[in-house]
Amino acid sequence: MDRLTITAGPFTFGARFETSAAPRTCAAFRALLPYSSKIIHVRWSGEGVWIPLDKTDFGLDYENATSHPAPGHIILYPGGISETEILLAYGGVDFSSKVGQLAGNHFITITEGLEALPELGRLTLWEGAQPIRFSVG
């Protein structure tokens, strides 16, 4: 099953795993479902929100990696020179950290509700951390 439902703040999005492009990343995340956390606004990358994962080790290398995810793309940075994280782009993103530009594995794409992404970004920027939940279906 490649379909996901993502609830972030008051918004619900339909999404799909990018299984053919990032099979190992999808499998690692799928094993965590349902997954709940909080998103905060990015610090250096532009228009995105992220889930800090500290030193979580998924045992992943790069696959389908990008530094410029499009709005609705979700990437997983597997760690290395910066902490492990998941980032959701809601606008223009140049994925980076205090140590410089990074690349993350694009493994989920939001397919429904894209029009609400800028409001989710605004809400997270001005009102603070928002709950997020990923579930199958």
Order of alpha helices (4+ residues) and beta strands (2+ residues): beta-beta-alpha-beta-beta-beta-beta-beta-beta-beta-beta-alpha-beta
